[in-house]
Amino acid sequence: MERKKFIKGFLLGIVLTLVVGGAGLKIYDYAQEKSAEDKAVNQDFVEKAKVLEKIIDDEFTGEIDKDFMETGMYKGMMASLGDPYSAYYTKEEYEELNTETTGLYKGIGVVMQMDMETGMVKLVRCYEGAPGAKAGLLPDDILLKVNNEDIAGMELSEVVEKVKTSEGEVAHLTVAREGENDYLEFDVPLEEVNIPVVEHKMLEDNVGYILLYEFTEQTESQYLEAFEDLKNQGMERLIVDVRNNPGGLLTSVCNILNDILPEGLIVYTEDKDGKREEVHSDGKSELDIPLAVLVNGNSASASEIFAGAIQDYGVGTIVGTTTFGKGIVQSLIPLTDGSAVKTTTAKYYTPKGRCIHGTGIQPDIEAELAEELQKKTVLTYEEDTQLQKAVEAVKEIEK
């Protein structure tokens, strides 16, 4: 049975509902009284929900999936917040989410990001060798439809779920691409994807290069392995690349920063009541070689925590373009039935007290990448002018 999009605003109902049925006009009376409590889920809500369910049972001519109906109400409650980062996850969705943060999952191998202002879903990374890249998807493609269903107004988590539950394990995607007059269609198979969260190589003049795709549970260990390998090759300077890195786990980015920063504050958060929580570095493994960090407009959340801390301490040079500007923290709260909710619970601040939500991190050195190159999944060193600028910058730093 095909799932239908849950209509947001379920809680907004009307006092009298008129239904045209086979027996003529029926009126379902619902007398709503103002509740003494300022709660959405109160006795009035429960009674009204029962009336709506009865209308559906009595009048609706199609099949009814009561489990999906219940899930839709929970998802609608979170959608009513108007926060693209808040969501309800079923037990199955929560298990998938936990799998993704470990670095292993079944999917198409792309990273999606939702624009807070437009609500559009953009592809920010297509992993090399993964199904999405092999099918022809490119960074900056705007996703319009999944399996011929318009995704406008959907939560990002809902879009991801629709891709992952595609019939026959093949996702049919419709995208808009700059420079193309018509929409593009792709059939992308779902496969087991081992997310490559870290890559590294040695550049000219013993400049080490480490690329961080995302901050998952695997990122710190892979970063340390890469760092040790480069060190054994004679690394004298380091570039860390978080371009197109959408973020991830706060613990992951803080653990890596603990391997770089001197002793002190890494980041702090404040909730709506002003309660402050701090994360500190112990300074036991402070980086002792020149550092540059590459960023761009798709560097978000944990990537901005990384760049912001480096910038505030002055232990490295930030190179690239202004970052995404996501300075808020989401908490994932599991429920006893195996489901979970994610919602925005705090703002985060850099060590110097900067909240970069909506503004982003301004690089120390501006470096643009040519527009035609931004769409490529893999750049050569000769093409990557931002990386070249970072090499220049890190060479200018005194040891």
N, C-alpha and C positions, 0 to 999 in steps of 0.2 A: 504494500500500500504506500503510495507516494505521500511523503510528508508535505504539509503546506505551511507556509510561513506564518508564524504566530503574529497576530495583529497587535502592535504596541498600543498601549492605552487601554488595555483590558479593564483596568480599574476605574475607568472614567464613566461607564454606563449611563443609563437614563432611568428616570423614575417609573415611567410607564412604557412597556414594550408592546408594540402591535405586531402580530404575526398573521399573515394570510395563509390559512391552511385549507385542507380539503373540505372542512366542515364550515368554512366561512371565517369571519373575523373573530379572533380570540384576544382577550386582554389579560395579560399576566400582571396582577397587581403587586407592586412592591412599594411599601410605604417606608421611605428612608427618613430616619430621624437623626438629628445631629448628635453624634456621640460625644460623651463627656471627655473621652480620651482623644488626644490628637494622634491617633494611630490609623494607618491604612488598613491593617488587618485587625479588625474588631468584629463585634457580633453582627453589626450591620453588613460588613463585607461578607461574612460567612453566609448569612441569610440570602444576600443578593446572589452570591455565587451558586447557591443551591437552586435559586429560581432560574438562573441562566442555564444551569445544567439540565433542569427539568424541561425548559424550552427546547434545548438541543435534543434531549431524549424523545420528546413528543413530536417535534416538527422536522428535524433535520432528516433529509432523505438519503444521505450518504453514510458511509461507514464511520464509526466513532472509535477513536483510539483514546481510551481514558487515561492511559499512562502519558501519552503525548500531550493530552490536554492539561494534565497536572504540571508536566514539565514546562509547558508554554506559559502557565501562570507564574511560575517561579522566574523564568527567563524574562517575562514581561515586567516583573517587579524590578529586576536589576536594570533592564533597559530604560525604565522610567526615570532613572537618575540622570540620563543624558550624558553619561560618562562612558566614552568608548573603551575604557579600560576595566569597567565593572562588568561582571558576567556571572551567570550561574552555570555550573557544570554537573551533568549527570555523573553517575558512578563511572560509566564507561569513558566519558570525556575526561574526567579527572585522572583516571588511570593513564589515558593517552598523554595528558599534560605532564604527568610525572615521568613518563617514558621519554618525552622530548627533552626535559631538563637534564637527563642523563647523557644525552648525545646520540641516542639510538631511537629510530622510529620508522614507521612505514608511511611513506608519503611520496611527494613528487620532487623534494629537494630544493624548495625555494623558501626564502624568507619574505613574509608579507608585513606591511606596515600600514596602519590607517592614518590618514591625514585628519587631524582633530577638527579642522575648520570645514573641510569639504565632505568628510566622511568617506572619501574614495580610498580604495585599497590598492596599494602600489607594491610591486615586486621590487625589493631592494637588493636581493642577492639570489643568484641562481648557482647552486653549487656545481662546480666543474665535474662532469661525468655522471651527474644525477639525472633522473628522468626529465625534469623540467628543462634543463640546459640542452639535453640531447634532442628534445622535441622542438627547440627553437625559441623558448621564452628568453626574455632579456631583462636586465635591471631597468627600472623606470616604466615598464609596461603597467598600464592601469587595468585592473581586473574588473570586468563589467558583468559577466555572467558565469555561473558554474552549472554545467549540465543544462544549459539553455534557460536557467532561472536567473532573473535579474537579482543582483545582490545589493542593490541600493537600499540603504536603511538598515542593513544587517549589522550585527556586532561582528568584530573580527573573528572571535572564537567560533561564531556560527558559520562564517565563510569557510574557515579552516575545516570544520567538521563536515561541511557539505563536500569539500574536495576529498576528504579521507574516506567518506562513506559512498563514494561514487559507485554506481552499479557496474558490475563486471570489473571492478578495480581499474577503471580507466576514467580519468576526469576530462570532460570536454570543457575547455576554457575559452571564453571570448574576451579578448583584450583590445585596448586602444593603445596605439603606439605612435609617438610623435613622428611626423613625416609621412605617415601612411594615411591615405584618404579613406580607406575602408577598415572596419574592424577585422582583426585576425582571429582565426579559429585554430585551436590546438587540441589534439587528443594525447593526453599524457598518462602513461601507465603508473599505477601506484606500486612502488617497490620498497624493499628494505633499504633504508638509507642510513649509513653511518656518517653522522655529521662531522666533517673535518673542522673542528673548532680552532685548531692552531696549525699554521704552516710556518716554515722558516727557511732561510738561506743566507749565505754569506755574499755580500755585495763587494764592490771595489774597496780597496784600502782598508780591509778588515772591519768594514761596517756591517754589523749583524742586523738582520731584518726578521721580525716576528709579526705575523699576521694573526689577529684574533677575530674569528668570525662571530662568536657569541660567547657569553659568560654562562657556561653550564657547569655541572658538577665535575666535568672532565677538564675544564680549561686550565685551572692552576697547575695540575700535574703535567699536562702537555706543555704548558708554558715553561715550567722548570726544566723539562727534558730538552726543549728547544734551546733554552738559555745555556744549559750545560754543554750541549753539543757545539753551539757557536763559540762558547768560551774555550772549549778544547781545540777549536780551529784557529784560535788566536784573536777572537773578537776584541776590538779596542773601543768601539762606539756602537750604540744600539738605536734602531728605529722600531717603534711599536706602531702597527697600523690597525686602527679601529674604524676605518672608513666602512660604511655600510653595515656596521655592527649595531643591531637594534637593541642591544642590552642583554638582560638576563637576570641572573641571581645576584643579589646584593652581596651575599657571602663570598661568591666567586671573585667579583671584582675587588673586594676589600682584601681578600687573601693575596691576590697578585700585587696590589698596592703595598701590602705589608712587606713584600720582597723587594720593594723599590724605595720607599719613603724613609726619611729619618723618623725617630720616635716622635709621636704626636697624633693629633686628630686627623683622621682620614675623611670622615663625613659625619654629619649629624642630621637627624630627622626630627620634625615636630608634628604632632598630631593636631586635631582640631581644638583640643583643650590646652595646647601649648606645651604638652609633655615632651621633653627632649630626650632623645637617645643618641649616644655617641659611639662611634667605632674608632679605635686607636690602633696605630702601628707601634710595634715594639722596638723598631730601629735596629734589630739584630742582624738584618741582612740588607742594609741600605745599599743601593746601587752606587758603584764607585766609578762609573764610566759615563761619558756624555750621552744624553738621551734626547731623541726627538719623537714626537707623537703625531701621526697622521690622522686627520679627521675630515669629515664632510657633512653635508646636510642630512645624511641618513645615519650618522652616529648619534645614538639616542640612549637615554636613561643611564644604564650602568656604564656605557662608553663615555658619557658626559661626566659621571662621577670620576672615572679614571683620568680623563683629560683635565678636569677642573682641579683635582688634587695635585696633579703634576704641575699645573700652571701656578697654583697658589703657593706651593713650596719653592717654585723657581728651580726645580731640579731637572727640567727639560724644556724644550721648545715645542710649542704646538704649531703645526703646519697644516694648511689646507683651507677649508671654508667653514663658515659658521655652522655649528652643529644643530641638531633637530629642535632642542628645547623642551625636553620632557623631564621636568624636575619634580615629579611626584612618585610616590611609592605605593605599590599595591600589595595587599596582604591576601594570601590564599588561605581561606579558613575552611577546613574539612568539617563535614557534618557526620553525625553518627550512622546515617544510612549509606555512607560511602560517597555521597555527592559532596560538592564544595561550592563556595562562592569566592569570587575575587573582587575586591573593591579598593578604591583609593583611600588610604588611611593616613597618609602623611605627605609633607613636602620634604625634600632633602636639600641640604645646604653644603656648599663646599667648605673646606677648612676656614676660609676667611669670611664665611657667612653669606656667600652669594647664593640666591635662589635663581636658577637659570630657566625656570619654567616659562615657556613662551618666548624666550630670547635666545637661549643657547649659549655655547662657549665661543667667544671670539678668538680666532687663532692669533698667535703672535706674528706669524708670517702668512699672509694671504697667498694662496696658490690655487688657481682654477685648473680644472681639467677640461680639455676641449669637449664640446657637447657631443660630437660624434663618437668620442671615445668613452663617454659615460655609459653607453649602452652595451659595451663589450664586456663579456664575462671574464676574459683574461687579457691582461695588458702586458706587452713586452716592456722591458726597462726603458727602451728608447721612446716608447709611446707615453709612458707614465711620467708626465712632467711634474706632478705633485711629489712623487717619490724622489725624483731628481732634485727637487727643491729641498726636500727633507735631508737628503744626503749632503747637500751644500751646507744646510743649517747645522747639522750635527758635527760637521768637520770644523766649523767655525767656533765651536764651544771648546774652551780650554779644558784640558784634563786636570 
